[in-house]
Amino acid sequence: MSKLVQRLLTFFIGVPLVIGLVCLHPYHHLALHIVLILVSVCAALELEGIFSTMGAHLNKVCLAFLTALPPVMAFLCTLFNLPHVYIEYTLLTSIMLCMATEVITAQTFEHSNIKILSSAFIIFYSGYLPTFISRMTTLSHATERIALFLLLVFLCDSLAWLFGNLFGKNNRGIIKASPNKSAAGFAGGFFGSILISVLASVIMPDIFGASILRAVLLGILMAAFAIIGDLAESVFKRSANCKDSGSIIPGRGGVLDSIDSVFFSAPVYYLVTTLLYRPL
């Protein structure tokens, strides 16, 4: 099966499944929280595999446990209506525990700095960033807002890929981090994100507001950060000289290859939704 067919099947099957998961409401979106925890752990282990090429061989069991703590706390905050600041406390605790683990268990110290920094970054990236998706479940019309967030990212990614393949032959290489990315692809990503944002504003103005200008602003911000998130992961892989973070998802690679844009743009969407738009 060609990579094109694999990618199309992943999009047309995977995206509806993910959106369907968001529509499951029982126990404050319990199913979504469970998936976020599992995805966070998988992403952490894939990042560990990338960073291990630089000598940062981390304790995978310890790293998986510490990475899972912030999203678990995010669910508890949602379930028991606790202040979100507890998530930040949990992040700090996880990072401090990873430092303590290295202090207590290390037998040699030539790689201790890179191991501590790598562990702290993995916990932040894979464990903390997805908590902003968990926080979205506390907003009014949470299902619609999370669905819009995912569609903004997925349409940006998919149309960037489509436009890049159709029109990007002669305008690639503008970003060294990912030479196959093209100007046409970036334009397609912005178009897809802005389009879905404007449609949401027109179809459901009571939820997303009736301002087309704000909808365009949201689409631009989401496309920009989704693209940066994708490029940032390319930097991780290029620095470690590896093509994909894994091979679990057909046509996409690893878990990290599929959620990099989602994780990176989640805080932006949450902040824009709660600060720049009307009170929820």
C-alpha positions in Angstrom: 0.0 0.0 0.0 1.4 3.4 -1.0 2.1 6.1 1.5 -0.5 8.3 -0.2 -3.2 5.7 0.3 -2.1 5.1 3.9 -2.2 8.8 4.7 -5.7 9.2 3.1 -7.0 6.2 5.0 -5.6 7.5 8.3 -7.2 10.9 7.7 -10.7 9.7 6.6 -10.8 7.0 9.4 -8.7 8.5 12.1 -10.2 12.1 12.2 -13.8 10.9 12.5 -12.7 8.5 15.3 -11.0 11.3 17.2 -13.9 13.7 16.8 -16.3 10.9 17.9 -14.1 10.4 20.9 -14.5 14.0 21.8 -18.3 13.6 21.6 -18.3 11.0 24.5 -19.4 13.0 27.5 -19.7 10.7 30.5 -17.6 11.5 33.5 -16.3 14.8 32.2 -15.0 13.4 29.0 -13.3 10.4 30.7 -12.5 8.7 27.4 -10.7 11.7 26.1 -8.7 12.1 29.3 -7.6 8.5 29.2 -6.5 8.8 25.5 -4.6 12.0 26.3 -2.7 10.2 29.1 -1.8 7.2 26.9 -0.8 9.5 24.0 1.4 11.6 26.4 3.2 8.5 27.6 3.7 7.2 24.0 5.0 10.6 22.9 7.4 10.7 25.9 8.8 7.3 25.0 9.3 8.2 21.4 11.0 11.5 22.4 13.3 9.4 24.7 14.2 7.3 21.7 15.1 10.4 19.7 17.1 12.0 22.5 18.9 8.7 23.4 21.0 9.1 20.3 22.7 12.1 22.0 23.6 10.0 25.0 20.5 10.7 27.1 19.5 7.2 27.9 16.7 7.8 30.4 14.8 5.4 32.7 11.8 4.8 30.5 9.5 3.5 33.3 10.3 6.6 35.5 9.9 8.9 32.6 6.6 7.4 31.5 5.3 7.7 35.1 6.4 11.3 35.6 5.1 12.4 32.2 1.6 10.9 33.0 1.3 12.9 36.2 0.3 16.3 34.7 -2.5 14.9 32.5 -3.7 12.8 35.3 -3.9 15.8 37.6 -5.6 17.7 34.8 -8.4 15.1 34.8 -8.6 15.2 38.6 -8.9 19.0 38.4 -11.8 18.6 35.9 -13.5 15.9 37.9 -13.4 17.6 41.3 -13.4 21.2 40.1 -10.0 22.0 41.5 -7.9 25.0 40.5 -5.8 24.5 37.4 -2.8 25.8 39.3 -2.5 22.2 40.7 -1.4 21.1 37.2 1.5 23.6 37.4 2.5 22.2 40.8 2.4 18.7 39.4 4.6 19.7 36.5 7.2 21.2 39.0 7.0 18.1 41.1 7.6 15.8 38.1 10.6 17.8 37.0 12.1 17.9 40.5 11.6 14.1 40.8 13.4 13.5 37.6 16.3 15.5 38.9 16.2 13.6 42.2 16.2 10.3 40.3 19.4 11.2 38.4 21.1 12.4 41.6 20.3 9.2 43.5 20.7 6.6 40.7 23.6 7.9 38.5 26.8 6.0 38.7 28.7 8.2 36.3 27.9 11.9 35.5 29.3 12.6 32.0 25.7 12.6 30.6 23.8 13.8 33.7 23.2 17.4 32.4 21.7 16.2 29.1 19.7 13.5 30.8 18.1 16.0 33.3 17.4 18.6 30.7 16.0 16.0 28.3 13.8 14.5 30.9 12.5 17.9 32.0 11.7 18.9 28.4 10.0 15.6 27.7 7.8 16.0 30.7 6.9 19.5 29.7 6.3 18.8 26.1 4.6 15.4 26.3 3.0 15.7 29.7 2.2 19.4 30.3 1.2 20.7 26.9 -1.7 18.3 26.4 -3.2 19.4 29.7 -4.5 22.4 27.9 -6.8 20.0 25.9 -8.0 18.6 29.3 -8.7 22.2 30.5 -10.9 22.7 27.4 -13.3 20.2 28.9 -14.2 22.7 31.6 -15.3 25.4 29.1 -19.0 25.9 28.1 -19.8 23.9 25.0 -16.7 21.9 25.6 -17.4 19.3 22.9 -17.9 21.9 20.1 -14.8 23.8 21.2 -12.5 20.8 21.4 -13.9 19.5 18.0 -13.2 22.9 16.4 -9.6 22.9 17.9 -8.9 19.5 16.4 -10.4 20.4 13.0 -8.4 23.6 12.9 -5.2 21.6 13.4 -6.1 18.6 11.2 -7.3 20.7 8.3 -4.2 22.9 8.5 -2.0 19.8 8.4 -4.0 18.0 5.7 -4.4 20.9 3.3 -0.7 21.9 3.8 0.2 18.3 2.7 -2.3 18.5 -0.2 -1.3 21.9 -1.5 2.4 21.0 -1.1 2.0 18.0 -3.3 -0.1 19.8 -5.9 1.6 23.1 -6.1 4.8 23.0 -4.1 7.2 21.4 -6.6 9.1 24.6 -7.3 8.9 26.4 -3.9 10.3 23.9 -1.5 13.2 24.3 0.9 12.3 27.6 2.4 12.6 26.2 5.9 15.9 24.2 6.5 14.3 22.3 9.3 12.1 20.5 6.8 13.3 20.9 3.2 10.2 19.1 1.8 7.9 21.8 3.1 6.8 24.3 0.5 5.4 27.8 0.4 2.3 26.4 -1.3 1.9 23.9 1.6 2.1 26.7 4.2 -0.5 28.7 2.3 -2.7 25.6 2.1 -2.4 25.1 5.9 -3.4 28.7 6.6 -6.3 28.5 4.1 -7.6 25.3 5.8 -7.4 26.7 9.3 -9.0 30.0 8.4 -11.8 28.3 6.4 -12.9 26.0 9.2 -12.7 28.8 11.7 -14.9 31.1 9.6 -17.4 28.3 8.9 -17.7 27.6 12.6 -18.4 31.3 13.3 -21.0 31.4 10.6 -22.7 28.1 11.4 -22.6 28.3 15.2 -22.3 32.0 16.1 -23.9 31.5 19.6 -20.9 29.3 20.5 -18.0 30.8 18.5 -19.1 34.3 18.1 -20.3 36.1 14.9 -17.2 38.1 14.3 -15.5 37.0 11.0 -12.5 39.1 11.9 -12.0 37.2 15.1 -12.5 33.9 13.3 -9.8 34.8 10.8 -7.5 35.8 13.6 -8.1 32.5 15.3 -7.4 30.6 12.1 -4.2 32.5 11.5 -2.9 31.9 15.0 -3.8 28.2 15.0 -2.2 27.6 11.6 1.0 29.5 12.6 1.5 27.5 15.8 0.4 24.2 14.2 3.0 24.6 11.5 5.7 25.7 14.0 4.8 22.6 16.1 5.3 20.4 13.1 8.6 22.1 12.3 9.9 21.8 15.9 9.4 18.1 15.8 11.3 18.0 12.5 14.2 19.7 14.3 14.2 17.0 17.0 14.4 14.3 14.4 16.9 16.0 12.2 19.1 16.7 15.2 19.0 12.9 16.0 19.3 11.9 12.3 16.0 9.9 12.3 13.2 10.1 9.8 10.1 9.3 11.9 9.5 9.1 15.7 8.0 5.7 15.3 6.0 3.5 12.9 2.7 2.8 14.8 0.5 5.0 12.5 0.3 4.0 8.8 1.4 6.8 6.5 2.3 9.1 9.4 5.0 7.4 11.5 4.9 7.5 15.2 2.5 9.0 17.7 4.6 12.1 18.0 4.6 12.6 14.2 0.8 12.9 14.4 0.3 15.0 17.6 3.2 17.5 17.4 1.0 20.2 16.0 -1.9 19.4 18.4 0.3 19.6 21.5 2.1 22.8 20.4 -1.1 24.7 19.5 -3.3 23.6 22.4 -2.1 26.3 24.8 -2.7 28.9 22.1 -6.2 27.8 21.4 -7.1 27.6 25.1 -5.7 31.1 25.8 -7.3 32.7 22.7 -10.6 31.1 23.6 -10.6 32.2 27.2 -8.9 35.6 27.0 -9.5 37.2 23.6 -13.1 36.1 23.0 -16.2 36.8 24.9 -16.6 35.3 28.4 -17.5 31.7 28.5 
